[in-house]
Amino acid sequence: MTPTNAKRENLLLNIIFNIVAPSVTFSKLDDLLEKVGLEGMLSPTQILVIAVSMPLAYGIYDYINRRNVNLFSILGFANVGLTGLIGVLALDGLWVAVKEASLPAIFGILVLASAKTEKPLIRTIFYNPDVIDVDKIDEIVAERNEESAFEKLFSLATLLFIVSSIFSVVMNFVLARILVTSSGGTELFNEQMGRMTWISYIVIVIPGMAISIVAMWKLYAGIMKLTGLKFEELMHPHHSKK
C-alpha cells in the first residue's frame, strides 16, 4: 500500500483500546461484576489478562487494517503486559515504579543514542519523507548554506525530548510509589493501577506532550525561517494537496 492511499490511524480507537479501556478494566470491572451479581466471577489475574489483551487485539486489528505496526499498541501492550506480570508474580509497588520509569527512560536513551547515527530517531519521527517534502527542504538548505543551522534545529529538538523523558521518568517513579501501595494480584492493586493511569495522564503525559509540541514547533518554525517556506509548503505534496 503506497503512502498516498494508506489508511489513516484512528486516534480515538487508539486512545480507547490502549489507554482508557485497560485502565477502566483494572479499576472498575470487579465493581461492575459485583453490581450485577457476578461477584468473584473473575480473579484479579483474569482481569489483568483481559486488560493486557486490549492493546494486543487492537494492534493486530490495526495491522490487518492498515498494514502498519501500531507503536501506540506496542507501548500499550508492553505497559499493561508488564503490569500483568507484576500482578501474576505478586510483586510489590516498587516494581511498578521501576516499570513506569523504565518506558520513558528507554525512549530517552533511544533518542540520545540515535542522535549521532545516520537515522536519528527525532529526524525519523518529525522529518519523515512520507509527510515532509524532504527533497525540497534539503535543496533549499544547501542552496543557502544553512546546513549547520539546520542540524542545530534537530539537536535542540533532541534535547527537549530528552528533557521530557527525564521529567517523565522522575514523575512516573514518584507517582507510582505514592499511589501503588499494595502487592500485585489483589483487587486493591488493580484499583490503584487504574487510578494511577488516569492521574499520570494529567500530571505527567499532558506536560510531557506540551514539551514535545514545543520541540516540534521550534523545529518546524526554524525550518520555515531557514528556507522561507510556509508551513503547508513543508508538507509533502500528497499531504498539502487535498
ChimeraX attribute file (.defattr): number of C-alpha atoms within 10 A of each C-alpha:
attribute: neighborCount
match mode: 1-to-1
recipient: residues
	/A:1	9
	/A:2	7
	/A:3	11
	/A:4	10
	/A:5	8
	/A:6	12
	/A:7	14
	/A:8	9
	/A:9	13
	/A:10	9
	/A:11	9
	/A:12	9
	/A:13	13
	/A:14	19
	/A:15	15
	/A:16	16
	/A:17	22
	/A:18	28
	/A:19	23
	/A:20	15
	/A:21	16
	/A:22	28
	/A:23	24
	/A:24	20
	/A:25	22
	/A:26	27
	/A:27	22
	/A:28	15
	/A:29	19
	/A:30	22
	/A:31	15
	/A:32	13
	/A:33	14
	/A:34	12
	/A:35	10
	/A:36	8
	/A:37	9
	/A:38	12
	/A:39	13
	/A:40	11
	/A:41	11
	/A:42	13
	/A:43	14
	/A:44	23
	/A:45	20
	/A:46	14
	/A:47	21
	/A:48	24
	/A:49	21
	/A:50	16
	/A:51	26
	/A:52	25
	/A:53	18
	/A:54	21
	/A:55	30
	/A:56	22
	/A:57	15
	/A:58	21
	/A:59	24
	/A:60	15
	/A:61	13
	/A:62	20
	/A:63	13
	/A:64	11
	/A:65	13
	/A:66	14
	/A:67	13
	/A:68	15
	/A:69	13
	/A:70	20
	/A:71	10
	/A:72	18
	/A:73	23
	/A:74	16
	/A:75	15
	/A:76	23
	/A:77	25
	/A:78	17
	/A:79	19
	/A:80	26
	/A:81	19
	/A:82	17
	/A:83	25
	/A:84	25
	/A:85	17
	/A:86	21
	/A:87	22
	/A:88	18
	/A:89	13
	/A:90	16
	/A:91	16
	/A:92	17
	/A:93	21
	/A:94	16
	/A:95	19
	/A:96	24
	/A:97	22
	/A:98	16
	/A:99	21
	/A:100	24
	/A:101	23
	/A:102	17
	/A:103	18
	/A:104	20
	/A:105	19
	/A:106	13
	/A:107	16
	/A:108	22
	/A:109	15
	/A:110	15
	/A:111	20
	/A:112	19
	/A:113	12
	/A:114	16
	/A:115	18
	/A:116	11
	/A:117	9
	/A:118	8
	/A:119	10
	/A:120	18
	/A:121	19
	/A:122	20
	/A:123	17
	/A:124	10
	/A:125	10
	/A:126	15
	/A:127	19
	/A:128	14
	/A:129	13
	/A:130	15
	/A:131	17
	/A:132	20
	/A:133	20
	/A:134	15
	/A:135	11
	/A:136	14
	/A:137	20
	/A:138	15
	/A:139	12
	/A:140	16
	/A:141	19
	/A:142	12
	/A:143	11
	/A:144	11
	/A:145	12
	/A:146	14
	/A:147	14
	/A:148	9
	/A:149	14
	/A:150	18
	/A:151	10
	/A:152	13
	/A:153	19
	/A:154	24
	/A:155	18
	/A:156	15
	/A:157	23
	/A:158	25
	/A:159	17
	/A:160	18
	/A:161	25
	/A:162	21
	/A:163	16
	/A:164	22
	/A:165	24
	/A:166	19
	/A:167	19
	/A:168	25
	/A:169	23
	/A:170	16
	/A:171	19
	/A:172	26
	/A:173	19
	/A:174	15
	/A:175	19
	/A:176	24
	/A:177	16
	/A:178	12
	/A:179	16
	/A:180	24
	/A:181	16
	/A:182	19
	/A:183	21
	/A:184	26
	/A:185	24
	/A:186	16
	/A:187	19
	/A:188	17
	/A:189	24
	/A:190	30
	/A:191	21
	/A:192	19
	/A:193	27
	/A:194	21
	/A:195	18
	/A:196	20
	/A:197	19
	/A:198	15
	/A:199	14
	/A:200	17
	/A:201	14
	/A:202	12
	/A:203	14
	/A:204	18
	/A:205	18
	/A:206	12
	/A:207	15
	/A:208	20
	/A:209	14
	/A:210	12
	/A:211	19
	/A:212	20
	/A:213	15
	/A:214	15
	/A:215	21
	/A:216	21
	/A:217	13
	/A:218	16
	/A:219	22
	/A:220	19
	/A:221	16
	/A:222	17
	/A:223	21
	/A:224	17
	/A:225	11
	/A:226	18
	/A:227	21
	/A:228	13
	/A:229	14
	/A:230	13
	/A:231	12
	/A:232	14
	/A:233	16
	/A:234	21
	/A:235	21
	/A:236	18
	/A:237	15
	/A:238	14
	/A:239	16
	/A:240	14
	/A:241	8
	/A:242	5
